[in-house]
Amino acid sequence: MKKSKNKNTVTSSFGTTKREGHDSSEFYGRNLYSKHLNVANKKDLLDIKIPKIGDWADKIYCQSSENMPIPDNCIGLAFTSPPYNVGKDYDLDLDLIEYLELIKDVGREVFRVLRPGGRYIINIANLGRKPYIPLTSLFHDIHAEIGFLSMGEIIWQKAKGASGSCAWGSWKSAKAPRLRDIHEYLLVFAKQSFSRPDKGISDISKEEFMEATLSIWNLPPESAKRIGHPAPFSIPLAERVIKLYSYVDDVVLDPFVGSGTTCLAAKINNRHYVGFDISEEYCLIAEERIKAEELQPSLFEKS
Ligand SMILES: C[S@@+](CC[C@H](N)C(=O)[O-])C[C@H]1O[C@@H](n2cnc3c(N)ncnc32)[C@H](O)[C@@H]1O
């Protein structure tokens, strides 16, 4: 393997085993990349004024996230799971084009409010079998059109398999076997830069970092019944995203906040939060979960 002057390794025809200090400029200099990358200059990004945290933060807004009353360039991380439009309590029955328009309108707003280098992580599953609708691929295209840079995708393995699901299509026959999904995806996007141009405090441990930078996450889902929402995130999932992709004191946004898990996990992990949902019922659940967390220290002091 060739060695460059300052770095430990360079990309070779056989790959490389050691990534620390790896010089990848040759790989990214190839035509495959150079004509498509739209990354801003770090100095220009550092010149962008970042608004101070104001009374727009640490709130749940009971309104559509297609228009967010928050300033440009103020959010470090957005993490969400959009409505899937498949018949859950909160779903409208939009056709695919209308549905993707909603996702795009919200994506544009998220892009506006993210600070340079801010990340947008979207949890989504692909749908159906007859035919299979690859939402992941459609979401990639839409967000690339908006201007997001794709940083990859995580497979969230929610179950080990061989569970109660018996949607085989046909039993032990090649007539119509159907795949049974035990995973969803987390699509990872960034605004204007793959790295945060600003400095901040990271609070992820070595073990968490090693685990979180693998492309498959094994984390159990949350119980819908326990939370009172049909599709809640689990706190460990939100915490892992928050610790990996944001600094302490960042503002974390969830444009489809539901029961408020992202905001609650942000608060527990010393970040600010902003959440949006069109359902008054879910906004109330979110606010109550956050309030219960605020009461925790005083309960502790009393005992
Ligand atoms: C998959 S759920 C999010 C669940 C959330 N991750 C949690 O932990 O509870 C999607 C949410 O989007 C909300 N929603 C649908 N359309 C919306 C819109 N235009 N703006 C904001 N929220 C919307 C729904 O009411 C629903 O609660």
The ligand as an SDF file (V2000), in Angstrom:
LIG
                    3D

 27 29  0  0  0  0  0  0  0  0999 V2000
  -44.3890    8.7700   13.0410 C   0  0  0  0  0  0  0  0  0  0  0  0
  -45.1480    9.9670   14.0180 S   0  0  0  0  0  0  0  0  0  0  0  0
  -43.8100   10.5950   14.9970 C   0  0  0  0  0  0  0  0  0  0  0  0
  -43.6360    9.8460   16.2710 C   0  0  0  0  0  0  0  0  0  0  0  0
  -42.4940   10.3760   17.1440 C   0  0  0  0  0  0  0  0  0  0  0  0
  -41.1990   10.0180   16.5960 N   0  0  0  0  0  0  0  0  0  0  0  0
  -42.5930    9.9040   18.5990 C   0  0  0  0  0  0  0  0  0  0  0  0
  -41.5700    9.5340   19.2030 O   0  0  0  0  0  0  0  0  0  0  0  0
  -43.7080    9.8740   19.1390 O   0  0  0  0  0  0  0  0  0  0  0  0
  -45.4840   11.2730   12.8990 C   0  0  0  0  0  0  0  0  0  0  0  0
  -46.2190   12.4730   13.5220 C   0  0  0  0  0  0  0  0  0  0  0  0
  -46.3290   13.4760   12.5020 O   0  0  0  0  0  0  0  0  0  0  0  0
  -47.4770   14.2670   12.8090 C   0  0  0  0  0  0  0  0  0  0  0  0
  -47.7630   15.0910   11.5900 N   0  0  0  0  0  0  0  0  0  0  0  0
  -48.4160   14.7300   10.4510 C   0  0  0  0  0  0  0  0  0  0  0  0
  -48.4010   15.7530    9.5650 N   0  0  0  0  0  0  0  0  0  0  0  0
  -47.7170   16.7830   10.1490 C   0  0  0  0  0  0  0  0  0  0  0  0
  -47.3300   18.0980    9.7330 C   0  0  0  0  0  0  0  0  0  0  0  0
  -47.6630   18.5810    8.5360 N   0  0  0  0  0  0  0  0  0  0  0  0
  -46.6020   18.8560   10.5870 N   0  0  0  0  0  0  0  0  0  0  0  0
  -46.2540   18.3830   11.8340 C   0  0  0  0  0  0  0  0  0  0  0  0
  -46.6050   17.1540   12.2810 N   0  0  0  0  0  0  0  0  0  0  0  0
  -47.3120   16.3490   11.4530 C   0  0  0  0  0  0  0  0  0  0  0  0
  -48.5100   13.2240   13.2120 C   0  0  0  0  0  0  0  0  0  0  0  0
  -49.5450   13.7940   13.9870 O   0  0  0  0  0  0  0  0  0  0  0  0
  -47.6500   12.2030   13.9970 C   0  0  0  0  0  0  0  0  0  0  0  0
  -47.7310   12.4200   15.3890 O   0  0  0  0  0  0  0  0  0  0  0  0
  1  2  1  0
  2  3  1  0
  2 10  1  0
  3  4  1  0
  4  5  1  0
  5  6  1  0
  5  7  1  0
  7  8  2  0
  7  9  1  0
 10 11  1  0
 11 12  1  0
 11 26  1  0
 12 13  1  0
 13 14  1  0
 13 24  1  0
 14 15  1  0
 14 23  1  0
 15 16  2  0
 16 17  1  0
 17 18  1  0
 17 23  2  0
 18 19  1  0
 18 20  2  0
 20 21  1  0
 21 22  2  0
 22 23  1  0
 24 25  1  0
 24 26  1  0
 26 27  1  0
M  CHG  2   2   1   9  -1
M  END
$$$$
